[in-house]
């Protein structure tokens, strides 16, 4: 549903009006982003003694 909404005229108008840059991840790219971000957060927590 989100990917479909990104194609809507109203979303395209909002991007232009607000000078936004679309940055959408889905599928494998989104999964990689989440995995990488979690690994980075875990490494930070380990270094700080939280884990």
C-alpha positions in Angstrom: 0.0 0.0 0.0 2.8 2.4 0.8 4.5 1.8 -2.5 1.2 2.4 -4.3 0.7 5.6 -2.3 4.1 6.9 -3.4 2.9 6.9 -7.0 -0.1 9.0 -6.3 -0.5 12.5 -7.6 -1.0 14.0 -4.1 2.3 12.5 -2.9 4.2 13.7 -6.0 2.7 17.2 -5.4 3.8 17.0 -1.7 7.3 16.1 -2.7 7.5 19.0 -5.1 5.8 21.5 -2.7 8.1 20.6 0.2 11.2 20.1 -1.8 11.5 16.5 -0.4 13.8 13.9 -1.8 12.1 10.5 -2.0 14.0 7.8 -0.1 12.1 4.6 -0.2 13.4 1.1 0.5 11.5 -2.1 0.0 12.2 -5.8 -0.2 15.8 -6.9 0.0 17.1 -3.3 0.2 14.9 -2.6 3.2 15.9 -5.8 4.9 19.6 -5.1 4.4 19.1 -1.6 5.8 17.4 -2.9 8.9 20.1 -5.6 9.4 23.0 -3.1 8.9 21.4 -0.6 11.2 20.8 -3.1 13.9 24.4 -4.4 13.7 25.7 -0.8 14.0 23.4 -0.1 17.0 24.5 -3.4 18.7 28.2 -2.5 18.1 27.7 0.9 19.8 25.9 -0.7 22.7 28.7 -3.3 23.1 31.3 -0.6 23.1 29.5 1.4 25.7 29.1 -1.6 27.9 25.3 -1.7 27.6 25.3 -5.3 26.2 
